[in-house]
Amino acid sequence: MKYTEEDLMSLIGRIPSLNKETMDEIYARWDKKAKPLGSLGRLEDMVAVLGGIFQTVTPDPGKKAVIVMAGDNGVVEEGVAQSDYHVTTTVTCNMTHEDATVAILARLNGADVFPVDIGMYEDVDCPGVIPRKVCHGTANMTKGPAMTREQAVEAVWTGIHMIMDLKKQGYGLFATGEMGIGNTTTSSAVASVLLDCPVEKVTGRGAGLSSQGLVRKIHAIKTAIAVNHPDPEDILDVISKVGGLDIAGMMGCCIGAGAAQVPVVLDGFISSVAALAAVDLAPGCRPYLFPSHCSAEPAGKMVLDALGMKAYINAGMCLGEGTGAVTAFHLFDTALEAYYKIPEFEQAHIEAYTHLK
């Protein structure tokens, strides 16, 4: 069955709000724990939000999954990256047998990796790579739209269905990741449009561009925006004209999280740009999204600020693949362990703290 833009908007309209009563009860339970009030800071907030998402004072996300959207970008023709599409294929396949960074870190943090071929140039026969190819890479956005609007919608639905399908398999805590040479170029283009910010300010060196390469990258983004005139008031127009299939797929993961009532942990710059686009299109999905880290890319913090988010981790990371999000999974384990195992004041034979004015 082919899902349309109208179906998408209908789904967005049905995203429920978090259960505030449950969240309030969790905060009340935290206040009974034998420790200074609020002393675990944002970890306490994390558990409260999880409770609001799952609508229970005893949240248990279940299994963890990293959904990695892999797609190639035609703009690479403009010399905006050190590597070509062969690297996209190789790294994506490596994710299936722990030869990619995200797979190594996922195992350490108890998560399973699901690489999705949403638009790689090459067809792969690699067990473990999920075939959901919308098309064989995007077009060169400096010469016209990166993809059609229909392809962008299909890619968004791909992300939604990945969340829905994995939830049925017992997964309840998700991370977004990506793999695609040239995708800091598309992400910078989308960020420039959505933030109404000069291209130079939101564009970095990606995976190690030279100074000349950075100049080419900025020129390519400016050209793409000038050629395509993406409408910042129409998110799907922006994504289809200057975005990428991986970005659209991660947008779908964010929207799907709201529809399926599960939390999604965002990775770095590219993942956060996808989240910004998702929230602009579907504001109701915002409470279901958790930032992991602040990317070292120039616009990393700018995008998080636009989302009203503050990173949990500041480690200068900019690898991508979902590595920052996977690293943040440990914080969820820590927060839930504390919530369930710290005794109450009476049990610990400690006089209770009270809120003072």
C-alpha positions as CSV (number, residue, x, y, z in Angstrom):
1,M,0.0,0.0,0.0
2,K,1.3,3.4,-1.0
3,Y,0.9,6.1,1.7
4,T,0.3,9.7,0.6
5,E,0.9,13.2,1.9
6,E,-2.7,13.3,3.0
7,D,-2.2,10.1,5.0
8,L,0.9,11.7,6.5
9,M,-1.0,14.8,7.7
10,S,-3.8,12.6,9.1
11,L,-1.3,10.6,11.1
12,I,0.4,13.8,12.4
13,G,-3.0,15.1,13.6
14,R,-3.4,12.0,15.8
15,I,-0.1,12.3,17.7
16,P,-1.1,12.3,21.4
17,S,0.2,14.5,24.1
18,L,2.2,13.2,27.0
19,N,0.4,12.1,30.1
20,K,1.0,15.0,32.5
21,E,-0.6,13.4,35.5
22,T,1.8,10.4,35.2
23,M,4.8,12.8,34.9
24,D,3.7,14.7,38.1
25,E,3.4,11.4,40.0
26,I,7.0,10.4,38.9
27,Y,8.4,13.7,40.1
28,A,6.6,13.1,43.4
29,R,8.2,9.7,43.6
30,W,11.6,11.2,43.0
31,D,11.0,13.6,45.9
32,K,10.6,10.6,48.2
33,K,14.0,9.2,47.2
34,A,16.8,9.3,49.8
35,K,18.8,12.1,48.2
36,P,18.7,15.9,47.9
37,L,15.6,17.0,46.0
38,G,16.2,17.3,42.3
39,S,19.8,16.3,42.7
40,L,19.8,14.0,39.7
41,G,18.8,16.9,37.5
42,R,17.9,16.1,34.0
43,L,18.0,12.3,34.7
44,E,14.9,12.9,36.8
45,D,13.2,14.8,34.0
46,M,14.2,11.9,31.6
47,V,12.3,9.3,33.6
48,A,9.3,11.7,34.0
49,V,9.1,12.2,30.3
50,L,9.4,8.4,29.6
51,G,6.5,7.9,32.0
52,G,4.5,10.5,30.2
53,I,5.3,8.8,26.9
54,F,4.4,5.3,28.0
55,Q,1.7,6.6,30.3
56,T,2.9,4.7,33.4
57,V,4.8,5.5,36.6
58,T,6.9,2.4,35.9
59,P,8.2,3.0,32.4
60,D,10.2,0.2,30.8
61,P,11.2,1.0,27.2
62,G,12.2,-2.6,26.5
63,K,14.7,-3.3,23.7
64,K,16.9,-0.6,22.1
65,A,17.2,0.0,18.4
66,V,19.4,2.2,16.2
67,I,17.7,3.0,12.9
68,V,20.4,4.1,10.4
69,M,19.1,5.7,7.2
70,A,21.6,5.2,4.3
71,G,21.3,7.2,1.2
72,D,23.6,8.9,-1.4
73,N,23.5,12.5,-2.6
74,G,23.9,13.7,-6.1
75,V,25.5,17.0,-4.9
76,V,28.7,15.0,-4.3
77,E,29.4,15.6,-8.0
78,E,30.3,19.2,-6.9
79,G,33.4,18.1,-4.9
80,V,31.8,18.6,-1.5
81,A,33.2,15.5,0.1
82,Q,36.4,13.6,0.4
83,S,34.8,10.2,-0.5
84,D,32.3,8.9,-3.0
85,Y,29.3,6.7,-2.8
86,H,31.3,3.5,-2.4
87,V,32.0,4.5,1.2
88,T,28.3,4.7,1.9
89,T,27.8,1.2,0.7
90,T,30.8,-0.2,2.5
91,V,30.1,1.4,5.9
92,T,26.4,0.5,5.7
93,C,27.3,-3.2,5.2
94,N,29.9,-3.0,7.9
95,M,27.1,-2.1,10.4
96,T,25.8,-5.6,10.1
97,H,28.9,-7.2,11.5
98,E,30.4,-4.7,14.0
99,D,33.0,-3.2,11.6
100,A,31.3,0.2,11.9
101,T,31.7,2.5,14.9
102,V,27.9,2.6,15.6
103,A,27.7,-1.2,15.7
104,I,30.6,-1.4,18.1
105,L,29.1,1.2,20.5
106,A,25.6,-0.3,20.1
107,R,26.7,-3.7,21.4
108,L,28.4,-2.0,24.3
109,N,25.1,-0.2,25.2
110,G,22.8,-3.1,24.6
111,A,21.2,-1.9,21.3
112,D,20.6,-3.5,17.9
113,V,21.5,-1.7,14.7
114,F,19.1,-1.6,11.7
115,P,20.7,-0.2,8.7
116,V,18.2,0.8,6.1
117,D,18.9,1.3,2.4
118,I,16.6,4.2,1.8
119,G,18.5,5.5,-1.2
120,M,22.0,4.2,-1.8
121,Y,23.3,4.4,-5.4
122,E,24.4,0.8,-5.3
123,D,22.2,-2.2,-4.8
124,V,23.5,-4.4,-2.0
125,D,23.1,-8.0,-1.3
126,C,24.2,-7.7,2.3
127,P,22.2,-9.7,5.0
128,G,21.1,-7.3,7.7
129,V,20.7,-4.2,5.4
130,I,17.0,-3.6,5.2
131,P,16.0,-2.8,1.5
132,R,13.7,0.2,1.4
133,K,15.2,2.1,-1.5
134,V,13.1,5.0,-2.6
135,C,15.5,5.7,-5.5
136,H,19.2,5.2,-6.4
137,G,20.4,8.3,-4.7
138,T,19.2,11.9,-5.1
139,A,19.8,14.1,-8.0
140,N,22.4,16.9,-8.0
141,M,20.5,19.7,-6.2
142,T,22.7,22.4,-7.8
143,K,20.9,21.6,-11.1
144,G,17.4,21.1,-9.8
145,P,15.4,19.4,-7.0
146,A,17.2,16.6,-5.2
147,M,14.1,14.5,-5.4
148,T,10.4,14.7,-6.2
149,R,7.9,15.7,-3.5
150,E,6.4,12.2,-3.8
151,Q,9.8,10.6,-3.1
152,A,10.3,12.8,0.0
153,V,6.9,11.7,1.3
154,E,7.8,8.0,0.6
155,A,11.0,8.4,2.5
156,V,9.2,10.0,5.5
157,W,6.8,7.1,5.5
158,T,9.8,4.7,5.4
159,G,11.0,6.1,8.8
160,I,7.5,5.9,10.2
161,H,7.1,2.3,9.2
162,M,10.5,1.4,10.7
163,I,9.4,2.7,14.1
164,M,6.0,1.0,13.9
165,D,7.5,-2.4,12.8
166,L,10.2,-2.4,15.4
167,K,7.8,-1.5,18.2
168,K,5.8,-4.6,17.3
169,Q,9.0,-6.6,17.9
170,G,9.4,-5.3,21.4
171,Y,11.7,-2.3,20.8
172,G,10.8,0.8,22.8
173,L,13.8,3.1,22.8
174,F,15.1,4.3,19.5
175,A,18.1,6.2,18.1
176,T,18.3,7.9,14.7
177,G,21.4,7.5,12.6
178,E,22.5,8.1,9.1
179,M,25.1,7.1,6.5
180,G,25.6,9.0,3.2
181,I,28.5,10.8,1.7
182,G,27.6,14.4,1.2
183,N,24.9,14.6,3.8
184,T,26.4,17.4,5.8
185,T,26.0,19.4,2.6
186,T,22.3,18.7,2.4
187,S,21.8,19.2,6.1
188,S,23.5,22.6,6.0
189,A,21.3,23.5,3.1
190,V,18.1,22.6,5.0
191,A,19.4,24.3,8.1
192,S,20.2,27.5,6.2
193,V,16.6,27.6,4.8
194,L,14.8,26.6,8.0
195,L,16.9,28.8,10.3
196,D,17.0,31.7,7.8
197,C,20.7,31.8,8.3
198,P,23.6,32.5,5.9
199,V,25.1,29.4,4.3
200,E,28.6,30.3,5.6
201,K,27.4,30.3,9.2
202,V,25.8,26.8,9.1
203,T,28.4,25.0,7.0
204,G,31.4,23.1,8.2
205,R,34.1,20.8,6.9
206,G,32.0,17.6,7.4
207,A,34.3,14.6,7.3
208,G,37.5,16.6,7.0
209,L,37.2,18.9,3.9
210,S,40.1,21.1,3.0
211,S,39.7,24.9,2.9
212,Q,39.1,24.7,-0.9
213,G,36.6,21.9,-0.4
214,L,34.7,24.0,2.1
215,V,34.5,26.9,-0.4
216,R,33.1,24.4,-3.0
217,K,30.6,23.1,-0.5
218,I,29.3,26.6,0.4
219,H,29.1,27.5,-3.2
220,A,27.1,24.3,-4.0
221,I,24.6,25.0,-1.2
222,K,24.1,28.6,-2.3
223,T,23.6,27.5,-5.9
224,A,21.1,24.8,-4.9
225,I,19.1,27.3,-2.8
226,A,19.2,29.9,-5.7
227,V,18.2,27.3,-8.3
228,N,15.4,25.6,-6.3
229,H,13.9,28.4,-4.2
230,P,12.8,26.1,-1.4
231,D,9.9,27.5,0.6
232,P,10.7,27.5,4.3
233,E,6.9,27.5,5.1
234,D,6.6,24.1,3.3
235,I,8.9,21.6,4.9
236,L,8.4,18.9,2.3
237,D,9.3,21.4,-0.4
238,V,12.6,22.1,1.4
239,I,13.4,18.5,1.9
240,S,12.6,17.5,-1.6
241,K,14.6,20.4,-3.2
242,V,17.7,20.6,-1.1
243,G,17.5,17.7,1.4
244,G,18.4,14.0,1.3
245,L,16.6,10.7,1.6
246,D,18.4,10.0,4.9
247,I,17.1,13.2,6.3
248,A,13.5,12.5,5.2
249,G,13.8,9.0,6.6
250,M,14.9,10.3,10.0
251,M,12.1,12.9,9.9
252,G,9.8,9.9,9.6
253,C,11.3,8.2,12.6
254,C,10.6,11.4,14.7
255,I,7.0,11.6,13.5
256,G,6.6,7.9,13.9
257,A,7.8,8.1,17.5
258,G,5.0,10.5,18.3
259,A,2.4,8.3,16.5
260,A,3.7,5.1,18.2
261,Q,4.3,6.8,21.6
262,V,7.9,5.8,21.9
263,P,11.0,7.9,22.6
264,V,13.7,8.6,20.0
265,V,17.2,9.8,20.8
266,L,18.6,12.2,18.2
267,D,22.2,11.9,17.1
268,G,24.2,14.9,15.9
269,F,23.8,17.6,13.3
270,I,22.2,15.7,10.5
271,S,19.8,13.9,12.8
272,S,18.9,17.1,14.5
273,V,18.2,18.9,11.2
274,A,15.8,16.0,10.4
275,A,14.2,16.5,13.8
276,L,13.9,20.3,13.2
277,A,12.1,19.5,9.9
278,A,9.9,16.9,11.6
279,V,8.9,19.3,14.4
280,D,8.1,22.1,12.0
281,L,5.8,19.7,10.1
282,A,4.5,17.8,13.2
283,P,4.9,19.9,16.4
284,G,3.3,17.1,18.4
285,C,6.3,14.8,18.0
286,R,8.6,17.3,19.8
287,P,8.1,15.8,23.4
288,Y,9.1,12.4,22.1
289,L,12.5,13.5,21.1
290,F,15.7,13.5,23.2
291,P,18.9,15.2,22.2
292,S,22.0,13.1,22.7
293,H,25.0,15.4,22.0
294,C,25.9,18.7,20.5
295,S,27.7,18.2,17.2
296,A,31.0,19.9,16.5
297,E,29.5,21.1,13.2
298,P,29.1,24.9,13.2
299,A,25.3,24.7,13.3
300,G,25.0,21.9,15.7
301,K,24.0,24.1,18.7
302,M,22.0,26.4,16.5
303,V,19.7,23.6,15.4
304,L,19.3,22.3,19.0
305,D,18.5,25.9,20.2
306,A,15.9,26.1,17.5
307,L,14.4,22.9,18.8
308,G,14.5,24.2,22.4
309,M,16.8,21.4,23.3
310,K,20.0,21.1,25.4
311,A,22.4,18.3,24.7
312,Y,23.1,15.7,27.4
313,I,26.7,15.1,26.1
314,N,29.3,17.7,25.0
315,A,32.2,15.7,23.8
316,G,33.1,17.3,20.4
317,M,31.7,14.4,18.5
318,C,30.8,14.6,14.8
319,L,31.1,11.1,13.5
320,G,27.4,10.5,12.7
321,E,25.9,7.0,12.1
322,G,24.0,7.3,15.4
323,T,27.1,7.1,17.6
324,G,26.2,10.0,19.9
325,A,22.7,8.7,20.3
326,V,23.9,5.2,21.1
327,T,26.3,6.7,23.7
328,A,23.4,8.5,25.4
329,F,21.5,5.2,25.8
330,H,23.6,4.6,28.9
331,L,22.1,7.7,30.5
332,F,18.6,6.2,30.1
333,D,19.8,3.0,31.8
334,T,21.3,5.1,34.6
335,A,18.2,7.2,35.1
336,L,15.9,4.2,35.3
337,E,18.3,2.3,37.6
338,A,18.3,5.2,40.0
339,Y,14.6,5.7,39.9
340,Y,13.8,2.1,40.6
341,K,16.6,1.3,43.2
342,I,17.2,4.4,45.3
343,P,15.4,3.7,48.5
344,E,12.9,6.2,50.0
345,F,13.9,8.3,53.0
346,E,12.1,6.1,55.5
347,Q,13.7,2.9,54.1
348,A,17.2,4.6,54.3
349,H,16.5,5.9,57.8
350,I,17.2,9.5,56.6
351,E,15.1,12.5,57.5
352,A,13.2,13.6,54.4
353,Y,14.1,16.8,52.5
354,T,11.4,19.3,51.9
355,H,11.0,22.0,49.3
356,L,12.0,25.3,50.8
357,K,10.9,28.7,49.5
